[in-house]
Amino acid sequence: MVPPRLSVQQIPTYSPGTSKAGAVKLSSNENPYGPHPAALAALQLVAPAVSRYPDQFSSKLRSALAGHLDIQEERIIIGNGSDELMAIAAGTFLNTKEESLAAEHTFSQYHSVTSLYDGSPVKVPMRHGAHDPDAFRRFLGDRTRIVWLCNPNNPTGTAMAPDAIEDLLEYIPRQILVVLDEAYVDYVPEGRRPPTRELVDQYENLLVLRTFSKAYGLAGLRVGYGFGCAELIEALYRVKPPFNVSSVAEAAAAAALEDPSYVRDCVARNAEERARLSKGLSQLGFTPYPSAANFVCIEAGMEAHLFAAQLMDAGYAVRPLESFGLPEAVRITVGKPEDTEGLLTAIAALHEAPARSTTKR
Ligand SMILES: Cc1ncc(COP(=O)(O)O)c(C=O)c1O
């Protein structure tokens, strides 16, 4: 067998949220209401042209995003999901043996792409499931090249205070890249969102990542984007694979941007169900982390995969969080009203089962 590179030997295969036929999938933080109908129409319209390569710069989408964000096109890069942009960022800026800092319990790709490029992933301790800015300050060192901030954080759903993000940006030396992953930013209540559009004008070392996979309901098409200062984005383009975003994905994402009312509506429904789910879980004796996203995280009081397996038997797929370093925690995507009801009933039934341990967070 050909041995993988030493650094690759340390990278675990990504463990995705799973489901099974007939179950309600609440394990991957997808939009339960699906994509905007205009996005579906747009992809059908361009489908006959798929014998041609897509536009290497995804110019139509870049231009739509430039209008949406009020920023110049050359300050935007489109990725095959924001996952790809994380790998591109590490490939562009990380030298061998340099460190990247990310919270201890967060999206695994930050650590994986660091290892991929022979860097050292450093796990920064958290406070009650939230990013701890003081700990990030303490862990910065001579070898730090990238700081990853996941806001809101996957899997806990906690959001950093906008001031805390600005203070941290002010503190971090400019030769260190800060990647602010805003995959779930649409779900953050107004007033608690950091002014990221303004921050990228102020901090030349800031790269903001966003995605069409969550609130826009286009996870299967794989489209994400990044924005920052022009020089930073130009460097990323040197590493970006050609034709990384398909023509159908580009067209659908651009169409989805045209009508913001759809996302607003999905976000409002999510807020209502998130509150109902969190309250219901509290009434069942759990202590959900305060979530600003489209999922809720609890300590199950037993091995997470066993709790998830019992819920799967009851017809609900949730995400056990062993792979996030949280052996007893599960993450539950906020679904439709009937999903909330059914899930809470299923958990209440487990609760009454004698085999269940009673320790909770
Ligand atoms: C925090 C975070 N960032 C990025 C992603 C990946 O997004 P994309 O589908 O755009 O690759 C996810 C997906 O779950 C995520 O949770």
The ligand as a MOL file (V3000), in Angstrom:
LIG
                    3D

  0  0  0     0  0            999 V3000
M  V30 BEGIN CTAB
M  V30 COUNTS 16 16 0 0 0
M  V30 BEGIN ATOM
M  V30 1 C -19.2300 26.2100 10.8930 0
M  V30 2 C -19.3420 25.6480 9.5260 0
M  V30 3 N -18.6230 26.1820 8.5430 0
M  V30 4 C -18.7030 25.7040 7.2960 0
M  V30 5 C -19.5080 24.6300 6.9940 0
M  V30 6 C -19.4800 24.0720 5.6230 0
M  V30 7 O -20.2370 24.7850 4.7640 0
M  V30 8 P -20.2550 24.4480 3.2300 0
M  V30 9 O -21.4180 23.5740 2.9850 0
M  V30 10 O -20.3700 25.7880 2.5820 0
M  V30 11 O -18.9600 23.7750 2.8650 0
M  V30 12 C -20.2790 24.0500 7.9840 0
M  V30 13 C -21.1310 22.9120 7.6580 0
M  V30 14 O -21.7080 22.2620 8.4460 0
M  V30 15 C -20.1860 24.5650 9.2760 0
M  V30 16 O -20.8910 24.0340 10.2740 0
M  V30 END ATOM
M  V30 BEGIN BOND
M  V30 1 1 1 2
M  V30 2 1 2 3
M  V30 3 2 2 15
M  V30 4 2 3 4
M  V30 5 1 4 5
M  V30 6 1 5 6
M  V30 7 2 5 12
M  V30 8 1 6 7
M  V30 9 1 7 8
M  V30 10 2 8 9
M  V30 11 1 8 10
M  V30 12 1 8 11
M  V30 13 1 12 13
M  V30 14 1 12 15
M  V30 15 2 13 14
M  V30 16 1 15 16
M  V30 END BOND
M  V30 END CTAB
M  END
